[in-house]
């Protein structure tokens, strides 16, 4: 599946479908998950339809013992030794603006 070819709504629906599949693999009903997670049944249904809050998603993943999947969702960023040396061991605090450059034709680019 080419995730970049999907619309935001399609990605949300795919996440909801995967969450539902995970729940079913754990052999839990929506009602059982509702009781175990202390979230409302409507919240469970909303998440499985591809909507809802991130805090609810985290609670569900915790109850389904799938929090480690967040590592795949947004992996840790590793810094190469060369980058670390260039930064003199200081972690980056903020992003910098793109700088305007002049190409060989005298045109400015970003």
Buried (B, 14 or more C-beta within 10 A) or exposed (E): EEEEEEEEEEEBBBBBEEBBEBBEEEEBEBEBBBEBBEBEEEBBBBBBBBBBEEEBBEBBBEBBEBEEEEEEEEEEEEEEEEEEEEEEEEEEEEEEEEEEEEEEEEEEEE
